[in-house]
Each structure stands twice: as C-alpha cells, then as structure tokens.
Amino acid sequence: MNAVAQRTRSALTTLTRSDAYRLVYVVLAITAVVFGVSVTASHSLALSPFDEWMYLDYLVKFPTQGYLHLGEPIGDFSMNWMACHGLQAFGSTVSPDLCGAGSFDRAAFPFGGIQTAQLYTPLYFAPTWTIAAAIQAVTGISLLEAARFTGTIWLVATVLAIAALLRMYRVPATATIAVGLLFLATPFVWWTYTFVSTDVTGVLVGTVVVIAIERVARGRLNAWWIVPLFTVALLLKSVNAVSIGIVFVYAIVRTLSSAERRAAWRDQTAWAAAVRGRGPISLITGPLVATVVALTAQLLWLRVVAASAVGAPAEFGEGRPMLWHDLVTQIWTFVPSVFLTGVNEIGAVNRWLYPLVAIGAGLGWLCLAGVIGLVWSRTVTGTRSVAAKTALLASIFAGPALAVMFTLSVGEYTDLGARYGANLVGLFLLTIALLFRGTIQRRILLGLGIVLVIYVLLGTIIVVH
C-alpha cells in the first residue's frame, strides 16, 4: 500500500508540475506577444542604429537577388529611407535635402553607401521577407514596419525555449516566469526584437543548443541531431559560433565530472554506440562532426560571396592591431553587460525608458552573481553544477574567442558589442533561477518582473516620444 501511495503522490506531483509549466508557457507567450507588438507599433520610421539600414536593403533586394553581393551599393530605396527618416536616437545622418532626391552622393552616407551585410545567408531574411510581405498585403504598412513585427515571433520562440530550459533543470514555475519577465524588460529585448535585427537568433540558438546537448547527455536525443542544429545556427549568423563553444565546454565538463564517462573512452562498445549517436562518447563526437559540417557549410557560403563580388567591401575605419590586453578586457564584455545593448540610445529615444539602463545592469549583475555563486555553492550538484561551470567558463572565454575570430576574419581588431553574447543569455538566466531558489526570493523576482514589464509598456505606448 505504501508503494502504491508513493507512486500515486509522485504521479500527482508530476501532473501538477506539468500543468504549472503549461501555464508558464501560456503566460510568457501571451506577455511576449503583447510586449512585442505594442513596442514595435510604437516605433517611428527612423531606423535602428544596430544595422537596420543594411537589413532593410537586404529585404528590399531579396525577391529579385536572393542574397547580397560583396561590395554592393545600397539601393536607392534604402538610401532615400535613411535620408528621410534617419536613425533612432541620432536623427538624420545626412543633409535633409537628400530626402526624395533622384540620385545620392554615397560619400555622404555611412560606410560610403556600401553594404556591410553581404556575409549573411538568406536563412534569416527569407522567412522575414515572406512573413513581412503577408503582413504588408493585409495591413498596407511599409515593408520595414511589417518586417519589424516578425521580431515578435522570434521573441515568443525565445521565451518558450528559455522556459523549456529551466523546466529541464526543475526550476519552479514562479521563478521561470520571473526571469522571463525580467528578460523582456531589458534594453536588449527592446532593441533586438522590435526592430529588424539578425540578433533575434542569438538567445534562441544558444538556449536550444544547451537543451539539445543536455538531452544527448541524458540519452533522450541522438547526438547526430547536433549536426543540422550547428549548421543552421552558423548559417543564421556567424556570431552563433559562441553556441558551438558552449556545447563543447558543457560536453567536456560533463565528461570530466563523471568517472563512468571518462572510462567509456576505453570501451569499444561505447565507441560503437557513439557511431549510432548514442552513449557517453557521443557527447563529444557528435558536436565534433557537427562543427566540421557547419564550418564547411559556412566556408562554402563565403566562397559564393567572394565569387559574386561586385566591388570592394565597405570601409569601417574603426580597426587596429589586436593587443594582448584586448583579450583581457573582452573577458567581461558579456557579463554583466549583455543586457545593456543600446542603453545610451534608448534614453534619447524616450526619456521615460532611461531606467532600462538600471534594469539591464541589475539583471547583468544578477547573472554574474548566479554564475559565480552557483560554482562555489556546495548545494548545487549533478547537472546543475555542470551548467553552472559551463556558464562560468563560457562567459570567460566567449569574448576573447570571438575577438580572435573577428580579427582573423577581417585582419584588424574592433571592440565587440555586448549583444554578441546573446548565445549565453539562456545559461545566464538559468543561473539566476537556480541561485535564488527560496520562495520569498522567487516572489520578489516575480513581482519585480511584473512591475518592470508594465513600466516598459506604459513608457513605450502611453508616453509621447
């Protein structure tokens, strides 16, 4: 009887937890839709300073070209848009007299009027244009405005992925909703998901790869699924290479933390299982093969770009040789700054939103506390300890690794933007949820998240820019 009763209580607990997380998904999805649509609708026609001008030109040319060419001039439509509407927070970057002009002096425009988004595959722009065209046909709004609304789709997918990750680590429902709301209230989300931006892929990709490699470790996913995952991630945006690094750090930490996994490398049957994408060795071999395939696909794409060049690439004029201390400074590029994208610009767009600076900074410091605190906590063990160590090591090495990759690619060094650490956000939010486990702590975070999301919505919608 005791065994039956225990199984019954276990089943009821599982059912309750499952029902709770269904509610989590619904709450976060609805909130993301309301937030994304409302904030997007409030924007003016001015372009985001985070490369939206280049992305608009890609979308305009996509139906006829499919992709951009190296050295390609920005089209007249996008040139005119920049001349007429300028940039968010900065205003017009050229003479207003150029608005409506039949021809343009490209030297007067940023980057000499030459495209800088030619390295992107159509993998992001194809669905963005398709959905935007449908929205445009129904509503009659401009292509840029319609394309901005696609960011809401990415936002919903992202918060659901974050919730799925936290559920995998048995984070309570209230804590999951709390960190989800705190994420929505950051400057990073405001700039990334309500304008046209390839950065929308970052958090989603980084979170999904952690879910995937954890499922591989638990024997619930064949390791060969990592191959298409890595390939899509890298073809969406080259900066998603950080997600590949996260997987390798996780796989190494997970392997070294288990004597059984270490011993498997001397077992022939384990190697046979790895060929089938199963067993402890597949945790390493799967990502290794996936990386080779993904890099091959990326190199083939770069060959296509080079072969179809129509001119010299745009001059950025910001680079210099890399120095040893640059690698040191890049260590804290993403923690605690990853949520602070556009903090200076956001206050210029709407003075009521300047408190988002404190929100982004506060969440960043909470992440830092979570990353460091969990590693040293004696109560965090097993897979949670592996996740904590992965977050710490990835946060340390991601910045320097990206800096080296960019320097080798373009031949000069430039400071990285904090937004390039988007792949790490899912792990960072997980550490916050795991660190603040107490009931009172969770309620405080939940209350704070609700207040901040409401404040951002009111500040964006009600207050006149």
GICORWO-V30561 format. One record per residue. RES is the residue in one small letter. PSI is psi in degrees with one decimal (* if undefined). OMEGA is omega as a letter, one per 40 degrees, with the letter a starting at -180 (* if undefined). D_FIRST is the distance of its C-alpha to the first C-alpha in Angstrom with 1 decimal. Layout:
RES_PSI_OMEGA_D_FIRST, RES_PSI_OMEGA_D_FIRST
This chain:
m_-41.5_a_0.0, n_-39.1_a_3.8, a_-41.7_i_5.4, v_-44.9_a_5.1, a_-39.7_a_6.1, q_-41.0_i_8.5, r_-37.8_i_9.9, t_-45.7_i_10.4, r_-38.3_i_12.2, s_-41.6_i_14.1, a_-41.3_i_15.2, l_-39.4_i_16.4, t_-43.5_i_18.2, t_-42.6_i_19.9, l_-42.9_i_20.9, t_-43.7_i_22.3, r_-39.7_i_24.1, s_-45.0_i_25.5, d_-39.8_a_26.7, a_-41.0_a_28.3, y_-25.9_i_30.2, r_-40.1_i_31.4, l_-38.8_i_32.9, v_-48.6_a_34.4, y_-43.2_a_36.1, v_-47.1_a_37.5, v_-48.3_a_38.8, l_-38.7_i_40.4, a_-46.2_a_41.9, i_-43.6_i_43.4, t_-41.3_i_44.7, a_-39.5_i_46.3, v_-49.2_a_48.0, v_-45.8_a_49.4, f_-51.6_a_50.4, g_-48.4_a_52.0, v_-43.4_a_53.8, s_-47.6_a_55.1, v_-41.8_i_56.4, t_-43.4_a_57.9, a_-22.6_a_59.7, s_-11.9_a_61.2, h_148.2_i_63.0, s_-178.4_a_66.8, l_-4.0_i_68.4, a_145.1_a_69.1, l_148.1_i_67.5, s_140.5_i_64.8, p_-5.4_a_66.5, f_61.6_i_63.7, d_14.9_a_65.5, e_-28.8_i_65.0, w_-46.0_i_68.7, m_-40.1_a_68.1, y_-34.7_i_65.0, l_-43.8_i_66.9, d_-37.9_i_69.6, y_-45.5_a_67.1, l_-39.1_i_65.6, v_-39.2_a_69.1, k_-15.1_a_70.1, f_-44.9_a_66.9, p_-27.3_a_67.8, t_-31.1_a_71.1, q_-35.9_a_70.6, g_-40.0_i_66.9, y_169.3_a_67.1, l_158.0_i_69.5, h_148.1_i_72.2, l_129.8_i_73.1, g_11.5_a_75.9, e_132.4_i_75.6, p_147.3_i_77.3, i_138.6_a_75.2, g_161.2_a_76.1, d_-35.6_a_78.3, f_-47.8_a_75.5, s_-34.4_i_73.5, m_-44.0_a_76.6, n_-37.4_i_77.6, w_-42.9_i_74.2, m_-42.5_a_74.4, a_-35.2_a_77.9, c_-35.7_a_77.1, h_-22.3_i_73.7, g_-158.7_a_73.4, l_145.2_i_70.3, q_134.0_i_67.7, a_-21.0_a_68.7, f_-20.3_a_71.9, g_-154.6_a_73.8, s_134.6_i_76.5, t_-6.5_i_77.1, v_174.2_i_80.3, s_132.2_i_83.3, p_-19.9_a_82.4, d_-19.7_a_85.5, l_-14.6_i_83.7, c_121.0_a_81.4, g_1.5_a_82.5, a_147.5_a_84.9, g_-27.4_i_85.6, s_158.9_a_85.5, f_143.4_i_84.0, d_100.4_a_85.1, r_-27.0_a_82.2, a_-20.1_a_83.3, a_-9.6_a_82.6, f_158.0_i_78.9, p_142.1_i_76.1, f_21.3_i_76.0, g_21.6_a_79.3, g_21.2_a_77.6, i_140.7_a_75.9, q_143.9_i_72.3, t_1.6_a_69.8, a_19.4_a_66.7, q_-16.8_a_68.0, l_-11.0_a_65.4, y_135.3_i_62.6, t_167.1_i_61.5, p_4.9_a_61.1, l_-33.5_i_57.3, y_-40.1_a_56.9, f_-28.3_i_60.1, a_-55.0_i_59.6, p_-32.7_i_56.5, t_-46.2_i_57.9, w_-41.7_a_61.2, t_-48.1_i_59.5, i_-41.0_a_57.3, a_-39.3_i_60.2, a_-39.0_i_62.6, a_-44.3_i_60.2, i_-41.9_a_59.9, q_-39.8_a_63.7, a_-34.7_a_64.4, v_-41.1_a_62.3, t_-26.3_a_63.3, g_6.5_i_66.7, i_171.0_a_66.1, s_163.5_i_67.4, l_-40.9_a_65.8, l_-47.1_a_65.0, e_-42.1_a_63.3, a_-41.3_a_61.3, a_-32.9_i_60.3, r_-33.6_a_59.1, f_-19.7_i_56.5, t_-20.7_i_54.8, g_-29.1_i_53.7, t_-36.5_i_51.1, i_-45.5_i_49.5, w_-36.3_a_49.3, l_-44.0_i_48.0, v_-46.7_i_45.1, a_-36.5_a_44.2, t_-47.9_a_44.5, v_-31.9_i_42.2, l_-37.8_i_39.5, a_-41.3_i_39.8, i_-43.7_i_39.5, a_-39.5_i_36.4, a_-38.3_i_34.9, l_-46.2_a_35.8, l_-34.9_i_34.3, r_-38.1_i_31.0, m_-31.3_i_30.9, y_17.8_i_31.0, r_39.5_i_28.3, v_133.9_a_30.9, p_153.1_a_29.8, a_-41.1_a_31.2, t_-39.2_i_33.6, a_-36.9_i_35.1, t_-45.6_i_35.7, i_-39.4_a_37.5, a_-51.8_a_39.4, v_-29.6_i_40.8, g_-42.9_i_41.5, l_-40.4_i_43.6, l_-38.8_i_45.4, f_-43.8_a_46.3, l_-29.4_a_47.8, a_6.2_a_50.0, t_155.3_i_51.7, p_-32.5_i_55.3, f_-46.9_a_54.1, v_-40.9_a_52.3, w_-44.1_a_55.3, w_-34.7_a_57.8, t_-42.9_a_55.7, y_0.2_i_53.9, t_4.1_i_56.5, f_173.8_i_59.5, v_117.7_a_60.1, s_131.9_i_58.8, t_-11.0_i_57.5, d_-12.6_i_55.4, v_-21.4_a_52.8, t_-21.7_a_51.4, g_-57.9_a_50.9, v_-40.9_a_47.6, l_-48.7_a_46.0, v_-47.6_a_47.0, g_-36.9_a_46.0, t_-42.5_a_42.6, v_-38.2_a_41.9, v_-33.0_i_42.9, v_-42.4_i_40.5, i_-44.7_a_37.7, a_-47.9_a_38.9, i_-31.1_i_39.3, e_-38.8_i_35.9, r_-35.8_i_34.4, v_-44.8_a_36.5, a_-32.9_a_35.2, r_-0.9_i_31.6, g_18.2_a_32.5, r_-2.9_a_32.1, l_135.2_i_35.9, n_133.2_a_38.6, a_-22.5_a_41.2, w_-13.3_i_44.1, w_-17.3_i_43.2, i_-26.5_a_44.7, v_-57.7_i_48.1, p_-30.0_a_48.7, l_-48.7_i_47.0, f_-41.3_a_49.6, t_-47.5_i_52.4, v_-42.2_a_51.8, a_-46.8_a_51.3, l_-34.6_i_54.6, l_-23.0_i_56.6, l_-44.8_a_55.4, k_128.8_a_56.9, s_-26.9_i_58.0, v_-18.9_i_56.6, n_0.9_i_53.1, a_-24.1_i_53.8, v_-37.0_a_52.0, s_-34.0_i_48.8, i_-42.0_i_49.5, g_-38.7_i_50.0, i_-44.5_a_46.7, v_-43.2_a_44.9, f_-40.6_i_46.8, v_-46.0_i_46.1, y_-47.3_a_42.4, a_-40.3_a_42.3, i_-45.0_i_44.3, v_-43.1_a_42.2, r_-39.7_a_39.0, t_-45.3_a_40.4, l_-23.8_a_41.9, s_-1.9_a_38.7, s_120.1_i_36.8, a_-36.0_i_37.9, e_-41.9_i_36.2, r_-36.9_i_38.2, r_-40.4_a_41.4, a_-26.3_a_41.0, a_-24.7_a_40.5, w_-14.6_i_44.1, r_8.7_a_45.1, d_120.3_a_42.8, q_-35.3_i_44.5, t_-32.6_i_41.4, a_-36.6_i_40.6, w_-37.6_i_44.1, a_-39.4_i_43.6, a_-36.2_a_40.5, a_-34.5_i_42.5, v_-33.0_i_45.0, r_1.8_i_42.3, g_21.2_a_41.4, r_164.9_i_38.2, g_171.3_a_37.1, p_-32.2_a_38.1, i_-29.4_a_41.8, s_-17.5_i_41.9, l_-26.8_i_41.2, i_-46.3_a_44.8, t_-37.4_i_46.5, g_-55.7_i_45.3, p_-32.7_i_46.9, l_-49.7_i_50.0, v_-40.9_a_50.8, a_-39.2_i_50.0, t_-42.8_i_52.4, v_-44.9_a_55.2, v_-45.1_a_54.7, a_-43.1_i_54.7, l_-36.3_i_57.7, t_-44.3_i_59.5, a_-41.5_i_59.0, q_-41.2_i_60.2, l_-37.7_i_63.2, l_-40.1_i_64.1, w_-41.5_i_64.0, l_-32.9_i_66.2, r_-39.7_i_68.6, v_-45.5_i_68.7, v_-45.7_a_69.5, a_-40.3_a_72.2, a_-25.8_a_73.8, s_16.2_a_74.0, a_142.5_i_75.5, v_0.3_a_78.3, g_-173.8_i_79.4, a_148.1_i_78.7, p_163.1_i_75.4, a_148.0_i_75.4, e_120.3_i_76.5, f_-37.6_i_74.0, g_21.7_a_76.3, e_-4.0_a_73.6, g_167.1_i_72.9, r_167.8_i_74.1, p_145.0_i_73.4, m_136.4_i_70.1, l_159.3_a_70.2, w_-35.0_a_67.8, h_-14.5_i_66.8, d_-38.4_i_65.8, l_-35.6_i_62.8, v_-45.9_a_61.9, t_-27.1_a_62.2, q_-11.9_a_60.0, i_-39.1_a_57.1, w_26.2_i_56.4, t_-38.9_a_57.5, f_-25.8_i_54.0, v_118.5_e_52.3, p_27.3_a_52.7, s_-4.1_a_55.1, v_-29.2_a_53.3, f_0.9_a_52.7, l_18.8_i_56.3, t_124.2_i_58.0, g_25.0_a_61.0, v_-36.9_i_60.6, n_-38.8_a_64.3, e_-32.4_a_65.0, i_-34.2_i_62.4, g_-30.9_i_64.1, a_-29.5_i_67.4, v_-43.2_a_65.8, n_110.4_a_64.4, r_-23.5_i_64.9, w_-14.9_a_61.9, l_1.9_a_59.6, y_-29.2_i_61.0, p_-15.0_i_58.0, l_-21.5_i_56.0, v_-48.0_i_57.7, a_-36.0_i_55.7, i_-49.4_a_52.5, g_-42.0_i_53.0, a_-42.5_a_53.9, g_-43.0_i_51.0, l_-36.0_i_48.5, g_-42.3_i_50.3, w_-32.1_i_50.0, l_-39.0_i_46.3, c_-42.7_i_46.0, l_-42.1_i_48.0, a_-40.7_i_45.8, g_-44.2_a_42.7, v_-47.6_a_44.2, i_-43.6_a_45.4, g_-39.7_a_42.7, l_-36.3_a_39.8, v_-37.5_a_41.6, w_-5.9_a_42.0, s_131.8_i_38.6, r_-15.0_a_36.4, t_-11.4_a_33.3, v_113.2_a_34.0, t_178.0_i_32.8, g_-139.0_a_32.0, t_-29.6_i_33.1, r_-38.6_i_34.1, s_-39.8_i_36.4, v_-43.9_i_37.9, a_-41.1_a_38.6, a_-45.2_i_40.2, k_-37.2_i_42.5, t_-43.9_i_43.4, a_-42.8_a_44.4, l_-51.2_a_46.5, l_-40.4_i_48.3, a_-39.0_i_48.8, s_-29.6_i_50.2, i_-43.8_a_52.7, f_-15.0_a_53.9, a_-47.0_a_53.8, g_-54.8_i_57.0, p_-40.1_a_59.2, a_-43.0_i_58.0, l_-40.7_i_58.9, a_-43.0_i_62.2, v_-43.2_a_63.2, m_-45.3_i_62.2, f_-41.5_a_64.3, t_-42.1_i_67.2, l_-31.1_a_67.3, s_-43.7_a_67.1, v_-8.0_i_69.9, g_5.4_i_71.9, e_162.3_a_71.6, y_136.9_i_69.2, t_149.0_i_68.1, d_138.1_a_65.5, l_144.8_i_62.2, g_148.6_a_60.8, a_-26.3_a_57.4, r_-18.6_i_56.3, y_-6.4_i_56.3, g_18.3_a_53.1, a_-31.6_i_51.1, n_-22.4_a_49.0, l_-13.1_a_47.5, v_-42.7_a_46.4, g_-45.4_i_42.9, l_-41.7_a_42.2, f_-44.8_i_43.9, l_-34.7_i_41.8, l_-41.3_a_38.7, t_-36.3_i_39.8, i_-48.1_a_40.4, a_-35.0_a_37.0, l_-30.6_a_35.4, l_-43.5_a_37.7, f_78.4_a_37.3, r_-16.6_a_33.5, g_151.7_a_33.5, t_-45.8_a_32.7, i_-42.5_i_36.2, q_-43.2_a_37.9, r_-39.9_a_36.2, r_-37.2_i_37.4, i_-46.4_i_40.9, l_-39.3_i_41.1, l_-46.2_i_39.9, g_-41.6_i_42.4, l_-42.4_i_45.1, g_-42.6_i_44.5, i_-47.1_a_44.7, v_-44.0_a_47.9, l_-41.1_i_49.5, v_-43.3_i_48.9, i_-42.0_i_50.3, y_-44.9_a_53.2, v_-42.8_i_54.0, l_-45.5_i_53.9, l_-42.8_i_56.1, g_-29.9_a_58.5, t_-42.4_a_58.8, i_-48.7_a_59.1, i_-42.7_a_60.7, v_131.0_i_63.1, v_132.3_a_66.2, h_*_*_66.9
